[in-house]
Amino acid sequence: MAAGSIPFDTLPPVRGLRVGTVMAGIRKAGRRDLVLFEFGEQATTAAVFTRNAFCAAPVILARRHLQAARPRALLINTGNANAGTGSTGESDARRCCASLAALLNCASETVLPFSTGVIGERLPVDRIIAALPAAVASLTPDGWPDAAWGIMTTDTQPKAVTRTFEVAGQKVTVNGIAKGAGMIRPDMATMLAFVAVDAAIEPDDLQRTLAQAVADSFNCITVDGDTSTNDACCLVATGEGPRLAPADPGWPAFQAALNETCLSLAQAIVRDGEGASKFITIRIEQARDVAEARRVADAIAHSPLVKTAFFASDPNWGRILAAIGRAGVDDLALDGVEVDLDEIGVVRAGGLASAYRETDGQRVMDRTDITITVRLARGDAAVRIWTCDLGHDYVRINAEYRT
């Protein structure tokens, strides 16, 4: 059960790209768990990856391949993260890339691998390789919906978003899918997200625009404060359609479509957080600088006491104050701090607002979507991030993850 609705748009084809999804039996039989994206030599690709020091073998290899050649395919498996597997994991990922490359008649370095699932177990390479011919045979421009299902792990629902815009009267499509519900506090990327646009864009321009979109979306969400070993977000410009560059009139429309796609997917991940029942927006205003504002936002978002209060629909505003107080803000003037829950003023001058009534706070806490606004009275900097509550099902899901 998600906290609100999860977008699952009807994704149209993106010119120059085909998608295939099959059941490889990587961890469980009878579920889609192997996804393939294939595109032409004219396509360009950008990606951002986790900065977790124990990054997975596919992350290491994908980074290397992205620097060595122009990608032709993305290979994604669920059920096994191929992380914490050392040099053996890298060798296994290389075998999968080489096998797919042979089927697609391209170089192994043009395949980018991605994995998600259980950490510390060896990738079932033979099952993946055995399923690759069927994956190639399943390639179709209309394969996006199956792929959205095929990349899921503990997600309760698939996540798919599409946006369109026009350049000189020509329609351009941006499609995106993502997975993630737990181990979510992205650092440079999200759990897994794949976005494509049918336009021609230079690699450096594509990388910069992806970094901008990710910074304001996937890197502004947290479910549980854990950064994954496998986080990755990949953007493909297929080369089909109009040519776009930052100086072109159509570029702002592209950046806006990409930003909207990434933000919608990122918020869907929070709404589908493991066991989530509340979608919480945290706004920090009047901070001295952005870094300070983000520290306060993260302290609130990662507080188990705050998150469990929201799960219980308990307007225990003191927990929010405690989180602000331990956020490491130097010389914080307590009498300048204000806190709102949606439209209700809760804290004024560092203490309970005189007009606040418990019934007003309860009315807000009974909602699914809630905004916490904190004003620090220290400057003009502000940030906004999104998180969810923490309940019984989060513990159950993660306690039973390998069983």
Protein Blocks (a to p, Z undefined) as FASTA:
>chain_A
ZZdjdddddddddehiacddddehlmbghiafbdcddddfkbccdddddfbfkbcfklmm
mmmmmmmpccfbdcddehiaogokljmlmmmmmmmmmmmmmmnopafklpccddedjehi
acdfklmmmmmmmmmmmgcfklmmmmmmmmpckbfbdcdddddddeehiacddddddedf
ehpacehiafbdcddddddddfklmmmmmmmmmmmmmmmgcfklpacfkbccddddehia
cdddfkbmklmmmmmmmmmmmmmmmmmmmmmgghiabdcddddehifblklmmmmmmmmm
mmmklmmmmmnopacfklmmmmmmmnopahiafklpccdehjbcfbgghiacfkbcfklm
mmmmmpmbdcddddehlajbdcddddddddfklmmmmmmmmZZ
